């Protein structure tokens, strides 16, 4: 008999049957107090215990954000948010969800802890591209978390820094995630999970969040592995990562500009404005832009994620990381300042100072066409370069990183392997999407999701698929053999040998 009721630190929970009755689902489980009133822009506080049995039958409200899916013609409406406007939204959003196949509380199943993406501005863990029940059916416990976003999750301001100088600043969304990881460590055994085997995973801003959690001392001893999808990022000395955590002073300037533009004079005033109203107010008084992301506050984060990786603060845990070929090219279209002529290349090389001759030697350009080809190559494709130099850095430290490139056929339009295209494959949700996937896509999804589940179980993606097939060998990246799994019309490991420019950029990454 499958166990549907559990006792955790804050009280009793009653789970519900999943669509698959062999899975028990616990939705909307609070892991912290509602971050409202005086708790707005504070670290999450322990959840209040409850009396009796709490029915965990509905997802908690999504974090305050622009309502997803309002425009039926917008790309992401069809892709992620076909029912987005129907979901509840609230500042009271610190809830997680558990999907478990366990029949009792002593099974010690490995745990996948998933952090959703959305640019730190949007998203929620029950988007259409995830089939968490199907993943749990493969022998793992899945935990998905909601956390504060945008203004409510990442605001920094000198008044906040002065209010509680001993507390972390500007990283409230990350602190929520960390609180949920710690909650999982303390409580997951009641759901049949193994508290010693928690793999954290995320895509896009979720991937950035995973790297931030690995980089923070708050999580020492809590995490056994990590999956970083689109992508692992490296902040190079001459070309800083545009998605890297920002200094507290920079984040505080944004907060000051908002308060000034909005006519807000105190934290009391700011906290008195209803959450949805203050979110909308920010959009009205500030120019368009990506304002909110993790902050190097000197407490939760003391450095960039890449610096923490290089200085071996992630620890000796396995990492599975990769990117999508189509998205990598798409992101690079937004990056400007690359030279297109030999003359412009010579000027561009000045930023390398005394290393300018070494840079030009690695560039090996003799024509304008060579210059254009160089800056369209993987050496300047941000996701590709970041993945490979990060994997190489970890290999030099003696740690395992399994790298991948996803470029499967995505039917329905000509977008190719867009940002997020791999999610329905990795989390076995092809049947939930609108796209006309056929048998070969389902075969590939079975392979990819099996790799993911194996990694959660053992820290190694190799082994058998859910149907008992032997999966193609996936070799960890090493300096001697820079192996990379390529998902196209088949799964195969290839050697991603770095060229001279990639090696140059690696050596000048810090």
C-alpha positions as CSV (number, residue, x, y, z in Angstrom):
1,X,0.0,0.0,0.0
2,X,1.4,3.4,-1.0
3,X,1.8,5.9,1.9
4,X,-0.3,9.0,1.3
5,X,0.0,10.7,4.7
6,X,3.3,11.9,6.3
7,X,4.4,13.7,9.4
8,X,7.0,16.4,8.9
9,X,8.5,19.0,11.3
10,X,5.6,21.4,10.9
11,X,2.7,18.9,11.1
12,X,0.8,16.2,9.2
13,X,0.3,16.2,5.5
14,X,-2.2,14.3,3.4
15,X,-1.0,13.7,-0.2
16,X,-3.2,12.9,-3.2
17,X,-3.1,10.3,-6.0
18,X,-1.2,11.5,-9.0
19,X,-2.6,10.9,-12.5
20,X,-0.6,7.7,-12.1
21,X,-2.0,6.2,-8.9
22,X,1.4,4.7,-8.1
23,X,2.7,8.2,-7.4
24,X,1.7,10.3,-4.4
25,X,1.8,14.1,-4.9
26,X,2.0,16.7,-2.2
27,X,1.3,20.1,-3.6
28,X,1.6,23.5,-2.0
29,X,3.7,22.5,1.0
30,X,4.9,25.6,2.9
31,X,8.6,25.7,3.6
32,X,8.7,29.2,5.2
33,X,6.4,31.8,6.6
34,X,4.6,34.0,4.0
35,X,7.1,36.8,3.1
36,X,4.6,39.6,3.6
37,X,4.4,42.7,5.7
38,X,7.6,43.2,7.7
39,X,9.0,40.0,6.1
40,X,9.0,41.5,2.6
41,X,12.7,41.8,1.6
42,X,13.8,39.6,4.6
43,X,15.4,36.2,4.7
44,X,12.7,33.4,4.8
45,X,11.6,32.5,8.3
46,X,10.6,29.0,9.6
47,X,7.1,27.9,8.7
48,X,4.5,28.0,11.5
49,X,3.4,24.5,12.6
50,X,-0.3,23.7,12.0
51,X,-2.8,21.6,13.9
52,X,-4.5,18.6,12.4
53,X,-3.9,17.2,8.9
54,X,-3.1,19.6,6.1
55,X,-4.4,18.5,2.7
56,X,-1.7,19.0,0.1
57,X,-3.9,19.0,-3.0
58,X,-3.3,22.3,-4.8
59,X,-0.2,24.1,-6.0
60,X,0.7,27.2,-4.1
61,X,0.3,30.6,-5.9
62,X,3.1,31.5,-8.3
63,X,5.4,34.4,-7.3
64,X,4.3,37.9,-8.3
65,X,5.3,38.5,-11.9
66,X,3.9,39.7,-15.2
67,X,0.9,37.4,-15.9
68,X,2.3,34.6,-18.1
69,X,0.4,33.6,-21.2
70,X,-1.8,36.7,-21.6
71,X,-0.9,37.1,-25.2
72,X,-2.1,34.1,-27.2
73,X,0.2,34.9,-30.1
74,X,3.3,35.2,-27.9
75,X,5.8,32.3,-28.4
76,X,6.1,31.4,-24.8
77,X,2.3,31.3,-24.3
78,X,2.0,28.2,-26.5
79,X,5.3,26.8,-25.3
80,X,5.1,27.1,-21.6
81,X,2.0,29.0,-20.4
82,X,-1.2,27.9,-22.2
83,X,-3.0,28.1,-18.9
84,X,-0.8,30.8,-17.2
85,X,-3.5,33.4,-16.6
86,X,-5.7,30.8,-14.8
87,X,-3.1,30.2,-12.0
88,X,-3.2,32.1,-8.7
89,X,-0.4,34.7,-8.1
90,X,0.6,36.0,-4.7
91,X,3.4,37.4,-2.5
92,X,2.6,34.5,-0.3
93,X,4.4,32.0,-2.6
94,X,7.0,30.0,-0.6
95,X,5.7,26.5,-1.3
96,X,7.2,23.4,-2.7
97,X,5.8,20.2,-4.3
98,X,6.8,16.6,-3.8
99,X,6.2,13.7,-6.2
100,X,7.1,10.3,-4.7
101,X,6.7,6.7,-5.7
102,X,7.7,5.5,-2.2
103,X,5.4,3.1,-0.4
104,X,7.0,3.8,3.0
105,X,9.3,6.3,4.6
106,X,12.5,4.1,4.8
107,X,13.1,3.6,1.1
108,X,15.8,6.3,0.8
109,X,15.2,7.1,-2.9
110,X,17.4,9.7,-4.5
111,X,16.0,13.2,-4.8
112,X,15.8,15.6,-7.7
113,X,15.3,19.2,-6.5
114,X,14.3,21.4,-9.4
115,X,14.6,25.2,-9.6
116,X,12.6,26.7,-12.5
117,X,13.9,29.4,-14.9
118,X,12.4,32.6,-16.1
119,X,15.2,35.2,-15.9
120,X,14.6,35.7,-12.2
121,X,11.5,37.6,-13.3
122,X,9.0,34.9,-14.0
123,X,8.2,31.2,-14.2
124,X,6.7,28.5,-11.9
125,X,7.4,24.8,-11.3
126,X,4.2,23.4,-12.8
127,X,4.8,24.7,-16.4
128,X,3.7,22.5,-19.2
129,X,7.1,21.2,-20.2
130,X,7.6,19.2,-16.9
131,X,6.1,15.8,-16.2
132,X,7.3,15.3,-12.6
133,X,5.1,12.3,-12.0
134,X,6.6,10.5,-15.0
135,X,10.1,11.3,-13.6
136,X,9.2,10.0,-10.1
137,X,7.8,6.8,-11.7
138,X,11.5,6.0,-12.6
139,X,12.5,5.6,-9.0
140,X,13.3,9.1,-7.7
141,X,11.6,11.6,-5.4
142,X,11.1,15.0,-7.2
143,X,10.9,18.3,-5.3
144,X,10.0,21.5,-7.1
145,X,10.2,24.9,-5.5
146,X,8.6,28.4,-5.9
147,X,10.7,31.4,-4.8
148,X,10.4,35.2,-4.9
149,X,11.1,36.8,-8.2
150,X,11.9,40.2,-9.6
151,X,11.5,43.2,-7.4
152,X,10.3,41.1,-4.4
153,X,13.0,38.6,-4.8
154,X,16.1,40.6,-5.7
155,X,15.7,44.2,-4.6
156,X,18.7,45.9,-3.0
157,X,18.7,49.3,-1.4
158,X,20.9,51.2,1.1
159,X,18.0,51.4,3.5
160,X,17.6,47.6,3.4
161,X,21.4,47.2,3.9
162,X,21.2,49.5,7.0
163,X,18.0,47.9,8.4
164,X,19.6,44.5,9.3
165,X,23.3,44.9,8.5
166,X,24.1,41.3,9.7
167,X,21.7,39.7,7.2
168,X,22.2,38.8,3.5
169,X,21.1,41.5,1.0
170,X,19.3,41.4,-2.3
171,X,19.2,37.6,-2.7
172,X,15.8,36.9,-1.2
173,X,14.9,34.6,-4.0
174,X,18.1,32.6,-3.6
175,X,17.6,32.5,0.1
176,X,14.2,31.0,-0.5
177,X,15.8,28.3,-2.6
178,X,18.4,27.6,0.0
179,X,15.7,27.4,2.7
180,X,13.8,24.9,0.6
181,X,17.0,22.8,0.0
182,X,17.6,22.8,3.8
183,X,13.9,21.9,4.3
184,X,14.3,19.0,1.9
185,X,17.3,17.8,3.8
186,X,15.4,17.8,7.1
187,X,12.1,16.4,5.9
188,X,12.5,14.3,2.7
189,X,12.9,11.0,4.6
190,X,9.2,11.2,5.5
191,X,8.5,11.0,1.7
192,X,10.8,8.1,1.1
193,X,13.7,10.2,0.0
194,X,17.3,10.0,0.9
195,X,18.5,13.2,2.6
196,X,22.1,12.3,1.7
197,X,21.4,12.2,-2.0
198,X,19.9,15.5,-3.2
199,X,20.7,16.6,-6.7
200,X,19.8,20.2,-7.5
201,X,18.8,21.1,-11.1
202,X,17.7,24.1,-13.1
203,X,17.5,25.7,-16.5
204,X,18.2,29.3,-17.6
205,X,17.8,31.4,-14.4
206,X,17.3,28.1,-12.7
207,X,20.8,27.1,-13.9
208,X,22.2,30.4,-12.6
209,X,20.5,29.6,-9.3
210,X,22.0,26.2,-9.1
211,X,25.5,27.7,-9.6
212,X,24.7,30.3,-6.9
213,X,23.6,27.6,-4.5
214,X,26.8,25.6,-5.2
215,X,28.8,28.8,-4.6
216,X,27.3,29.7,-1.2
217,X,28.5,28.4,2.1
218,X,24.9,28.2,3.2
219,X,24.6,24.8,1.4
220,X,27.7,23.1,2.5
221,X,27.0,19.4,3.0
222,X,23.4,19.6,1.6
223,X,23.9,18.9,-2.1
224,X,25.2,15.7,-3.7
225,X,25.1,16.7,-7.4
226,X,24.0,19.3,-9.8
227,X,22.4,19.5,-13.3
228,X,22.9,22.9,-15.0
229,X,20.9,23.4,-18.2
230,X,21.5,26.4,-20.5
231,X,23.7,27.1,-19.0
232,X,26.9,27.0,-17.0
233,X,28.5,30.5,-17.2
234,X,32.0,31.8,-17.0
235,X,32.8,35.4,-16.3
236,X,35.9,36.2,-18.3
237,X,38.3,39.0,-17.2
238,X,37.9,40.9,-20.5
239,X,34.3,39.9,-21.2
240,X,32.3,39.7,-18.0
241,X,29.4,37.3,-17.9
242,X,26.2,39.4,-18.5
243,X,24.2,37.0,-16.3
244,X,26.8,36.8,-13.5
245,X,25.9,38.1,-9.9
246,X,26.4,41.8,-9.6
247,X,28.1,43.8,-6.8
248,X,25.8,44.9,-4.0
249,X,26.6,48.6,-4.8
250,X,25.4,48.2,-8.4
251,X,22.2,46.5,-7.2
252,X,21.6,49.2,-4.6
253,X,21.8,51.9,-7.3
254,X,18.9,50.2,-9.1
255,X,16.9,50.1,-5.9
256,X,17.6,53.8,-5.2
257,X,16.6,54.8,-8.7
258,X,13.3,52.9,-8.3
259,X,12.5,54.5,-5.0
260,X,13.3,58.0,-6.4
261,X,11.3,57.5,-9.6
262,X,8.4,56.1,-7.7
263,X,8.4,58.7,-4.9
264,X,9.0,56.2,-2.2
265,X,10.8,57.6,0.9
266,X,10.9,54.8,3.3
267,X,10.8,51.0,3.6
268,X,7.6,51.4,5.6
269,X,6.0,53.1,2.6
270,X,7.4,50.4,0.2
271,X,6.2,47.5,2.3
272,X,2.7,49.1,2.5
273,X,2.2,49.0,-1.2
274,X,0.4,45.7,-2.2
275,X,2.7,43.3,-4.0
276,X,1.1,43.3,-7.4
277,X,0.9,47.1,-7.3
278,X,4.6,47.7,-6.5
279,X,5.5,45.2,-9.2
280,X,3.4,47.1,-11.7
281,X,4.8,50.4,-10.4
282,X,8.4,49.3,-11.1
283,X,7.4,48.6,-14.7
284,X,5.9,52.0,-15.1
285,X,8.7,54.2,-13.6
286,X,11.8,52.3,-14.8
287,X,13.0,51.9,-18.4
288,X,12.8,48.4,-19.8
289,X,15.6,46.1,-18.9
290,X,16.8,43.1,-16.9
291,X,17.3,44.6,-13.4
292,X,17.2,41.8,-11.0
293,X,19.6,38.9,-10.6
294,X,21.8,37.5,-7.8
295,X,23.9,39.9,-5.8
296,X,27.4,39.5,-4.4
297,X,26.4,40.7,-1.0
298,X,29.3,39.4,1.0
299,X,27.2,37.0,3.0
300,X,25.1,34.6,0.9
301,X,27.4,35.2,-2.1
302,X,31.0,36.4,-1.8
303,X,32.1,36.0,-5.4
304,X,30.8,35.1,-8.9
305,X,29.8,31.5,-9.5
306,X,32.7,31.0,-11.9
307,X,35.2,32.3,-9.4
308,X,33.8,29.9,-6.8
309,X,34.1,27.0,-9.3
310,X,37.7,27.9,-10.2
311,X,38.7,28.2,-6.5
312,X,37.1,24.8,-5.8
313,X,34.3,26.0,-3.6
314,X,31.7,23.9,-5.3
315,X,33.3,20.8,-3.8
316,X,33.8,17.3,-5.1
317,X,30.4,16.6,-6.5
318,X,29.4,15.5,-10.0
319,X,27.9,18.0,-12.4
320,X,25.9,17.4,-15.6
321,X,25.8,20.6,-17.8
322,X,25.1,21.7,-21.3
323,X,23.3,23.9,-23.7
324,X,21.2,24.0,-26.9
325,X,22.9,24.8,-30.2
326,X,20.1,27.0,-31.5
327,X,19.8,29.0,-28.3
328,X,23.5,29.6,-28.1
329,X,23.4,31.3,-31.5
330,X,20.3,33.2,-30.6
331,X,21.9,34.6,-27.4
332,X,25.0,35.7,-29.3
333,X,22.9,37.8,-31.6
334,X,22.3,40.1,-28.7
335,X,26.0,40.5,-28.0
336,X,27.6,43.5,-29.7
337,X,31.0,45.0,-30.2
338,X,32.6,42.1,-32.1
339,X,34.9,43.3,-34.9
340,X,34.2,42.3,-38.6
341,X,37.5,43.5,-40.2
342,X,41.2,42.9,-39.8
343,X,41.6,46.6,-38.8
344,X,38.8,46.4,-36.2
345,X,40.3,43.1,-34.9
346,X,43.6,44.9,-34.2
347,X,41.8,47.5,-32.2
348,X,39.7,44.9,-30.4
349,X,42.9,43.1,-29.3
350,X,44.1,46.2,-27.5
351,X,42.0,45.2,-24.5
352,X,44.3,42.2,-23.9
353,X,47.2,44.6,-23.1
354,X,50.6,42.8,-23.0
355,X,48.8,39.6,-24.2
356,X,47.7,41.3,-27.5
357,X,50.3,39.4,-29.6
358,X,49.2,36.1,-28.1
359,X,45.5,36.9,-28.8
360,X,46.2,37.8,-32.4
361,X,48.3,34.6,-32.8
362,X,45.4,32.5,-31.5
363,X,43.0,34.4,-33.8
364,X,45.1,33.5,-36.9
365,X,43.0,35.8,-39.1
366,X,44.3,37.0,-42.5
367,X,41.1,38.4,-44.0
368,X,37.8,40.1,-43.0
369,X,36.0,36.8,-43.6
370,X,38.3,35.1,-41.2
371,X,37.4,37.7,-38.5
372,X,33.7,37.2,-39.0
373,X,34.1,33.4,-38.8
374,X,36.2,33.7,-35.7
375,X,33.6,35.6,-33.8
376,X,30.8,33.2,-35.0
377,X,32.8,30.2,-33.7
378,X,32.4,28.4,-30.4
379,X,35.3,30.3,-28.9
380,X,33.0,33.3,-28.9
381,X,29.7,31.5,-28.5
382,X,29.1,32.3,-24.8
383,X,27.3,29.1,-23.8
384,X,29.7,26.8,-25.6
385,X,32.8,28.6,-24.4
386,X,31.5,28.8,-20.8
387,X,30.6,25.1,-20.7
388,X,34.0,23.9,-22.0
389,X,36.3,26.1,-20.0
390,X,34.2,25.4,-16.8
391,X,34.4,21.6,-17.5
392,X,38.1,21.9,-18.1
393,X,38.6,23.9,-14.9
394,X,36.7,21.2,-12.9
395,X,38.6,18.4,-14.6
396,X,41.9,20.0,-13.5
397,X,40.6,20.0,-10.0
398,X,39.8,16.3,-10.2
399,X,36.0,16.7,-10.4
400,X,33.6,15.0,-12.9
401,X,31.6,17.0,-15.3
402,X,29.4,15.4,-17.9
403,X,28.8,17.9,-20.7
404,X,26.2,17.9,-23.5
405,X,25.0,19.7,-26.6
406,X,21.4,19.4,-27.5
407,X,20.3,19.9,-31.1
408,X,17.4,17.5,-31.7
409,X,14.8,18.2,-34.4
410,X,12.0,20.3,-32.9
411,X,8.9,19.9,-35.2
412,X,6.2,22.6,-35.6
413,X,8.2,25.6,-36.8
414,X,11.7,26.5,-37.8
415,X,13.0,27.7,-34.5
416,X,15.3,24.7,-34.0
417,X,16.8,23.9,-30.6
418,X,15.5,27.1,-28.9
419,X,16.1,28.1,-25.3
420,X,14.2,25.5,-23.3
421,X,13.7,23.1,-26.1
422,X,15.4,20.3,-24.2
423,X,13.2,20.5,-21.1
424,X,10.3,18.4,-22.4
425,X,12.9,15.7,-23.5
426,X,14.8,15.8,-20.2
427,X,11.6,15.7,-18.0
428,X,9.6,13.4,-20.3
429,X,6.8,15.8,-21.2
430,X,6.7,15.6,-25.0
431,X,3.1,14.5,-24.9
432,X,2.1,17.6,-22.9
433,X,3.3,20.0,-25.5
434,X,1.5,21.3,-28.7
435,X,4.3,20.2,-31.0
436,X,3.8,17.2,-33.3
437,X,6.5,15.0,-32.0
438,X,6.8,11.5,-33.5
439,X,8.4,8.2,-32.5
440,X,12.0,9.2,-32.9
441,X,11.5,12.2,-30.5
442,X,10.0,9.9,-27.9
443,X,12.9,7.5,-28.3
444,X,15.3,10.4,-27.7
445,X,13.3,11.7,-24.7
446,X,13.5,8.2,-23.2
447,X,17.3,8.3,-23.6
448,X,17.8,11.8,-22.3
449,X,15.5,11.5,-19.3
450,X,17.1,8.2,-18.4
451,X,20.5,9.8,-18.4
452,X,19.1,12.5,-16.0
453,X,17.5,9.9,-13.7
454,X,20.6,7.8,-13.6
455,X,22.6,10.9,-12.7
456,X,20.3,11.7,-9.9
457,X,20.5,8.1,-8.6
458,X,24.3,7.6,-8.9
459,X,26.1,10.8,-9.9
460,X,26.8,9.1,-13.3
461,X,24.4,9.3,-16.3
462,X,25.5,5.9,-17.7
463,X,23.6,2.7,-17.3
464,X,20.2,1.5,-18.6
465,X,17.2,3.3,-19.9
466,X,13.8,2.9,-18.1
467,X,13.1,0.1,-20.6
468,X,16.3,-1.7,-19.7
469,X,18.3,-0.7,-22.8
470,X,22.0,0.0,-22.4
471,X,22.5,3.7,-23.0
472,X,25.4,5.0,-25.2
473,X,28.5,5.6,-23.1
474,X,28.8,9.1,-21.8
475,X,32.4,10.0,-20.8
476,X,33.1,12.8,-18.3
477,X,35.1,15.7,-19.7
478,X,38.9,15.6,-19.2
479,X,41.8,17.6,-20.5
480,X,43.1,14.5,-22.3
481,X,39.7,13.6,-23.7
482,X,37.3,16.5,-23.9
483,X,34.2,14.4,-24.3
484,X,30.8,15.9,-25.0
485,X,27.5,14.1,-25.4
486,X,25.7,15.3,-28.5
487,X,21.9,14.8,-28.7
488,X,20.8,15.1,-32.4
489,X,19.1,12.3,-34.2
490,X,21.1,10.0,-31.9
491,X,23.0,10.2,-28.7
492,X,26.8,9.9,-29.1
493,X,29.9,11.1,-27.4
494,X,32.3,13.3,-29.5
495,X,35.5,15.0,-28.6
496,X,35.1,18.8,-28.3
497,X,38.8,19.5,-28.7
498,X,39.4,23.2,-27.8
499,X,41.0,25.4,-30.5
500,X,43.8,27.9,-29.9
501,X,41.4,30.7,-29.2
502,X,39.4,28.7,-26.7
503,X,42.6,27.8,-24.9
504,X,43.7,31.4,-24.9
505,X,40.3,32.5,-23.5
506,X,40.5,29.8,-20.8
507,X,43.9,31.0,-19.7
508,X,42.6,34.6,-19.5
509,X,39.3,33.8,-17.8
510,X,40.3,35.2,-14.4
